[in-house]
């Protein structure tokens, strides 16, 4: 079993603000686990989620550039 961590630790490790991590959770980018009002994250899931989001963002960006290059037709 992997120990879960809190938003503050994830933010510190990723060098982003706690608000950014909260936004990523709200947008569905990061999976999380709630126990009452407490929010926990699995560090392995955080890495997987960020990689998946980056891959999806890159693919979407490339697709948009292709559409622009074809004149929208």
C-alpha positions in Angstrom: 0.0 0.0 0.0 1.4 3.4 -1.0 1.1 6.1 1.7 -1.1 9.0 0.7 0.0 12.6 0.9 -1.7 15.9 1.3 -2.1 18.9 -1.1 0.6 20.9 0.6 3.2 18.2 0.0 2.3 17.7 -3.6 2.4 21.5 -4.2 5.9 21.7 -2.6 7.2 18.7 -4.5 5.9 20.1 -7.9 6.9 23.7 -7.0 3.4 25.0 -7.6 1.0 26.6 -5.2 -1.6 24.7 -3.1 -4.2 26.6 -5.1 -2.9 25.2 -8.3 -3.1 21.7 -7.0 -6.6 22.4 -5.8 -7.5 23.7 -9.3 -6.1 20.6 -10.9 -8.3 18.5 -8.6 -11.4 20.6 -9.4 -10.7 20.3 -13.1 -10.4 16.5 -12.8 -6.7 16.5 -13.8 -5.6 14.9 -10.5 -7.4 12.0 -8.8 -7.9 12.4 -5.1 -9.3 10.6 -2.1 -11.5 12.3 0.6 -11.8 11.3 4.2 -14.4 13.6 5.6 -13.2 17.1 4.7 -9.6 16.0 4.3 -8.1 15.5 0.8 -5.4 13.0 0.1 -3.4 12.2 -3.1 -1.5 9.1 -4.1 1.9 10.3 -5.3 2.1 7.6 -8.0 -1.4 8.7 -9.3 -0.2 12.3 -9.3 2.7 11.4 -11.6 0.5 9.3 -13.9 -2.2 12.0 -14.0 0.3 14.8 -14.9 1.9 12.7 -17.6 -1.5 11.8 -19.0 -2.6 15.4 -19.0 0.6 16.6 -20.6 0.2 13.9 -23.4 -3.5 14.9 -24.0 -2.6 18.6 -24.0 0.2 18.0 -26.6 -2.0 15.9 -28.8 -4.8 18.5 -28.6 -2.3 21.3 -29.5 -0.9 19.4 -32.4 -4.5 18.7 -33.7 -5.4 22.4 -33.5 -2.2 23.3 -35.4 -3.2 20.8 -38.1 -6.7 22.3 -38.4 -5.2 25.8 -38.7 -2.8 24.7 -41.4 -5.6 23.1 -43.5 -7.5 26.4 -43.6 -10.4 25.0 -41.4 -11.7 23.0 -44.3 
